[in-house]
Amino acid sequence: MLSLALAIFVCQFLPAQVQMAKVDFPVVATNRSHTAFSKSIFLIDTTYTPEYYMQKSKNQQTVAWIMLGGGFTMGVIGIIGVNETLFDDAANTYAAVWLTGVGLALGSIPVFIASSHNARKAATLSLKNQRVLVPQQNSFVFKAQPAVTLTIPL
């Protein structure tokens, strides 16, 4: 029971969905004789915006492509080097280069997956009033109609 109570108590202080940050704003307290500055602490919402996730996705995708290209290049260099120096001492070095290249190429896969997850987080669903052309007595007029829009930044 004590460990369950302790776990519940600790979970109260863990950030869940909304991240809050303390920000100090100067508050002016005026008195008849003088003006004093005091600090007041406010909590503001610091959840990430769709633009943040889109930029993060683009950065991850760039890193993943660099890892894939570098890994492929190192793999090819390692294979060519091992074949040319099969019975030399340098064959072990080229084998290490080949293994590093394969590791880099395989390591790019999770980065591509993380990039796609962040791109999906960047897609926003919102409610907007959309102008719709509606026929009305021998003419057409625009009327506002509520619509659900899905915005996917490219």
Secondary structure, DSSP 8 states (H G I E B T S, - for coil): -HHHHHHHHHHTTS--SS-EEEEEEEEEEE-SS-EEEEEEEEEEE----HHHHHHHHHHHHHHHHHHHHHHHHHHHHHHHHHHHTTTSTHHHHHHHHHHHHHHHHHHHHHHHHHHHHHHHHH-EEEEEEEEEEEEETTEEEEEEEEEEEEE---
